[in-house]
Amino acid sequence: MGSYVFLFYCKKTIDEYNVFFYDYNHKTKTVIDKYGDFRISNAYLIMAPINNVTLFMMNLVTMQNCKHILDDTMHAMLMVEIVMDNNQKKLILIEKTSHINILTDFKIDDTHMIYKIKMKPKQNGLTLRSLMNETCNRIGKPKFFNWHIYRNNCQYFIKQLVIMINDKFKYKHLNFTSRKKTKQYCDQMFYNKCAINFYYSFIFAHNFFQKYINNVRQHVVSNISNLLFMRKNA
């Protein structure tokens, strides 16, 4: 009885976004603070196949082999090139998993498809910070910071960023997966109440760990490192 109540509670909380992210994690904040005000000179949409770790977790959670369902599913990311004060350029990757990640250390391999997004003239002054802030203001904090498997996933999030860069962007061989089709994938994977409850419990635990444990740990480690650095140079 207790396990049923727990699973029901987890399903309801995650489904209604009760485990909220209303801010960036510490690593992402650090990148924005350091590079957020430099102009974006180029932008690229990146589509990558679902990796083996994600596939393994989906197999575990749904208690079935999801490879045949997820073969056509792509993970969407945005890579931007910024121009710094010394005219040096830097590549930064933006993605959404259960939360937003903005990375300066990342890997692109031959499984990734890269599509250049033409910058519109009116976006010549667009910065990383303004791109994120304006997108957040347009779609709202709950959708911007949080994730849902088909209502608000990586493709929805990246599509909103692309719209800010160039709302006319299209590529002949590229289509974002529709919400209806993603919902069909979910219905195939989560075919019974046990699987869906296990999934919601897993997401609840993952989000709780990211928000209240991992992010706090990163913040504490960063503060200690800064304190030791200041004492060393005092």
Contacts in CASP RR format, 6 or more apart in sequence:
PFRMAT RR
TARGET T0000
AUTHOR 0000-0000-0000
METHOD contacts of the structure
MODEL  1
MGSYVFLFYCKKTIDEYNVFFYDYNHKTKTVIDKYGDFRISNAYLIMAPI
NNVTLFMMNLVTMQNCKHILDDTMHAMLMVEIVMDNNQKKLILIEKTSHI
NILTDFKIDDTHMIYKIKMKPKQNGLTLRSLMNETCNRIGKPKFFNWHIY
RNNCQYFIKQLVIMINDKFKYKHLNFTSRKKTKQYCDQMFYNKCAINFYY
SFIFAHNFFQKYINNVRQHVVSNISNLLFMRKNA
6 201 0 8 1.000
7 197 0 8 1.000
7 198 0 8 1.000
7 200 0 8 1.000
7 201 0 8 1.000
8 197 0 8 1.000
10 197 0 8 1.000
10 200 0 8 1.000
10 201 0 8 1.000
10 203 0 8 1.000
10 204 0 8 1.000
11 196 0 8 1.000
11 197 0 8 1.000
11 200 0 8 1.000
11 201 0 8 1.000
12 18 0 8 1.000
13 19 0 8 1.000
13 204 0 8 1.000
14 200 0 8 1.000
14 203 0 8 1.000
14 204 0 8 1.000
14 207 0 8 1.000
15 200 0 8 1.000
17 142 0 8 1.000
17 146 0 8 1.000
17 148 0 8 1.000
19 204 0 8 1.000
19 207 0 8 1.000
19 208 0 8 1.000
19 211 0 8 1.000
20 142 0 8 1.000
20 145 0 8 1.000
20 146 0 8 1.000
21 99 0 8 1.000
21 100 0 8 1.000
21 145 0 8 1.000
21 146 0 8 1.000
21 207 0 8 1.000
21 210 0 8 1.000
21 211 0 8 1.000
22 141 0 8 1.000
22 145 0 8 1.000
23 29 0 8 1.000
23 145 0 8 1.000
24 32 0 8 1.000
24 99 0 8 1.000
24 100 0 8 1.000
24 102 0 8 1.000
24 145 0 8 1.000
25 99 0 8 1.000
25 100 0 8 1.000
25 101 0 8 1.000
25 210 0 8 1.000
25 214 0 8 1.000
25 215 0 8 1.000
25 218 0 8 1.000
26 215 0 8 1.000
26 218 0 8 1.000
26 219 0 8 1.000
26 222 0 8 1.000
27 101 0 8 1.000
27 102 0 8 1.000
27 103 0 8 1.000
27 218 0 8 1.000
28 100 0 8 1.000
28 101 0 8 1.000
28 102 0 8 1.000
30 222 0 8 1.000
31 92 0 8 1.000
31 102 0 8 1.000
31 103 0 8 1.000
31 104 0 8 1.000
32 102 0 8 1.000
32 128 0 8 1.000
32 129 0 8 1.000
32 132 0 8 1.000
35 82 0 8 1.000
35 84 0 8 1.000
35 90 0 8 1.000
35 92 0 8 1.000
35 104 0 8 1.000
35 128 0 8 1.000
36 82 0 8 1.000
36 127 0 8 1.000
36 128 0 8 1.000
36 129 0 8 1.000
37 127 0 8 1.000
37 128 0 8 1.000
37 129 0 8 1.000
38 82 0 8 1.000
38 83 0 8 1.000
38 84 0 8 1.000
38 85 0 8 1.000
38 90 0 8 1.000
38 127 0 8 1.000
38 128 0 8 1.000
39 82 0 8 1.000
39 83 0 8 1.000
39 124 0 8 1.000
39 125 0 8 1.000
39 126 0 8 1.000
39 127 0 8 1.000
40 80 0 8 1.000
40 81 0 8 1.000
40 82 0 8 1.000
40 119 0 8 1.000
40 123 0 8 1.000
40 125 0 8 1.000
40 126 0 8 1.000
40 127 0 8 1.000
40 128 0 8 1.000
40 131 0 8 1.000
40 165 0 8 1.000
41 81 0 8 1.000
41 82 0 8 1.000
41 83 0 8 1.000
41 89 0 8 1.000
41 119 0 8 1.000
42 80 0 8 1.000
42 81 0 8 1.000
42 116 0 8 1.000
42 119 0 8 1.000
43 78 0 8 1.000
43 79 0 8 1.000
43 80 0 8 1.000
43 81 0 8 1.000
43 116 0 8 1.000
43 117 0 8 1.000
43 119 0 8 1.000
43 162 0 8 1.000
43 165 0 8 1.000
43 166 0 8 1.000
44 78 0 8 1.000
44 79 0 8 1.000
44 80 0 8 1.000
44 81 0 8 1.000
44 114 0 8 1.000
44 115 0 8 1.000
44 116 0 8 1.000
44 117 0 8 1.000
45 76 0 8 1.000
45 77 0 8 1.000
45 78 0 8 1.000
45 114 0 8 1.000
45 115 0 8 1.000
45 117 0 8 1.000
45 158 0 8 1.000
45 162 0 8 1.000
45 169 0 8 1.000
45 171 0 8 1.000
45 174 0 8 1.000
46 76 0 8 1.000
46 77 0 8 1.000
46 78 0 8 1.000
46 79 0 8 1.000
46 93 0 8 1.000
46 108 0 8 1.000
46 112 0 8 1.000
46 113 0 8 1.000
46 114 0 8 1.000
46 115 0 8 1.000
47 74 0 8 1.000
47 75 0 8 1.000
47 76 0 8 1.000
47 77 0 8 1.000
47 112 0 8 1.000
47 113 0 8 1.000
47 115 0 8 1.000
47 174 0 8 1.000
48 74 0 8 1.000
48 75 0 8 1.000
48 77 0 8 1.000
48 111 0 8 1.000
48 112 0 8 1.000
48 113 0 8 1.000
49 73 0 8 1.000
49 74 0 8 1.000
49 75 0 8 1.000
49 111 0 8 1.000
50 58 0 8 1.000
50 70 0 8 1.000
50 73 0 8 1.000
50 74 0 8 1.000
50 75 0 8 1.000
51 75 0 8 1.000
54 75 0 8 1.000
55 66 0 8 1.000
55 67 0 8 1.000
55 70 0 8 1.000
57 202 0 8 1.000
58 66 0 8 1.000
58 70 0 8 1.000
58 189 0 8 1.000
59 65 0 8 1.000
59 66 0 8 1.000
59 67 0 8 1.000
61 195 0 8 1.000
61 198 0 8 1.000
61 199 0 8 1.000
61 202 0 8 1.000
62 189 0 8 1.000
62 190 0 8 1.000
62 191 0 8 1.000
62 195 0 8 1.000
62 198 0 8 1.000
62 199 0 8 1.000
63 194 0 8 1.000
63 195 0 8 1.000
63 198 0 8 1.000
64 189 0 8 1.000
64 191 0 8 1.000
64 195 0 8 1.000
66 189 0 8 1.000
69 185 0 8 1.000
69 188 0 8 1.000
69 189 0 8 1.000
70 185 0 8 1.000
72 177 0 8 1.000
73 177 0 8 1.000
73 185 0 8 1.000
74 113 0 8 1.000
74 155 0 8 1.000
74 177 0 8 1.000
75 95 0 8 1.000
75 154 0 8 1.000
76 95 0 8 1.000
76 154 0 8 1.000
76 155 0 8 1.000
76 157 0 8 1.000
76 158 0 8 1.000
76 159 0 8 1.000
76 176 0 8 1.000
77 93 0 8 1.000
77 94 0 8 1.000
77 95 0 8 1.000
77 154 0 8 1.000
77 158 0 8 1.000
78 93 0 8 1.000
78 94 0 8 1.000
78 95 0 8 1.000
78 158 0 8 1.000
78 161 0 8 1.000
78 162 0 8 1.000
79 91 0 8 1.000
79 92 0 8 1.000
79 93 0 8 1.000
79 94 0 8 1.000
79 108 0 8 1.000
79 114 0 8 1.000
80 91 0 8 1.000
80 92 0 8 1.000
80 94 0 8 1.000
80 128 0 8 1.000
80 131 0 8 1.000
81 89 0 8 1.000
81 90 0 8 1.000
81 91 0 8 1.000
81 92 0 8 1.000
82 89 0 8 1.000
82 90 0 8 1.000
82 92 0 8 1.000
82 127 0 8 1.000
82 128 0 8 1.000
83 89 0 8 1.000
84 90 0 8 1.000
90 104 0 8 1.000
91 104 0 8 1.000
92 102 0 8 1.000
92 103 0 8 1.000
92 104 0 8 1.000
92 128 0 8 1.000
93 101 0 8 1.000
93 102 0 8 1.000
93 103 0 8 1.000
93 104 0 8 1.000
93 106 0 8 1.000
94 100 0 8 1.000
94 101 0 8 1.000
94 102 0 8 1.000
94 103 0 8 1.000
94 132 0 8 1.000
94 158 0 8 1.000
94 161 0 8 1.000
95 101 0 8 1.000
95 103 0 8 1.000
95 154 0 8 1.000
95 158 0 8 1.000
96 147 0 8 1.000
96 153 0 8 1.000
96 154 0 8 1.000
96 157 0 8 1.000
96 158 0 8 1.000
97 147 0 8 1.000
97 154 0 8 1.000
98 147 0 8 1.000
98 203 0 8 1.000
98 206 0 8 1.000
98 207 0 8 1.000
98 210 0 8 1.000
99 145 0 8 1.000
99 146 0 8 1.000
99 147 0 8 1.000
99 207 0 8 1.000
99 210 0 8 1.000
99 211 0 8 1.000
100 144 0 8 1.000
100 145 0 8 1.000
100 157 0 8 1.000
102 128 0 8 1.000
102 132 0 8 1.000
108 114 0 8 1.000
113 174 0 8 1.000
115 171 0 8 1.000
115 174 0 8 1.000
117 162 0 8 1.000
117 165 0 8 1.000
117 166 0 8 1.000
117 169 0 8 1.000
118 166 0 8 1.000
118 169 0 8 1.000
119 126 0 8 1.000
119 165 0 8 1.000
119 166 0 8 1.000
120 165 0 8 1.000
120 166 0 8 1.000
120 168 0 8 1.000
123 164 0 8 1.000
123 165 0 8 1.000
123 166 0 8 1.000
126 164 0 8 1.000
126 165 0 8 1.000
131 161 0 8 1.000
131 164 0 8 1.000
131 165 0 8 1.000
132 161 0 8 1.000
134 164 0 8 1.000
135 144 0 8 1.000
135 160 0 8 1.000
135 161 0 8 1.000
135 164 0 8 1.000
136 144 0 8 1.000
136 145 0 8 1.000
138 160 0 8 1.000
138 164 0 8 1.000
139 160 0 8 1.000
143 152 0 8 1.000
143 156 0 8 1.000
144 157 0 8 1.000
144 160 0 8 1.000
146 152 0 8 1.000
147 153 0 8 1.000
147 154 0 8 1.000
147 157 0 8 1.000
149 182 0 8 1.000
149 186 0 8 1.000
150 179 0 8 1.000
150 182 0 8 1.000
150 183 0 8 1.000
150 185 0 8 1.000
150 186 0 8 1.000
151 179 0 8 1.000
153 182 0 8 1.000
155 176 0 8 1.000
155 177 0 8 1.000
155 182 0 8 1.000
156 179 0 8 1.000
159 176 0 8 1.000
162 169 0 8 1.000
163 169 0 8 1.000
189 195 0 8 1.000
190 196 0 8 1.000
190 199 0 8 1.000
END
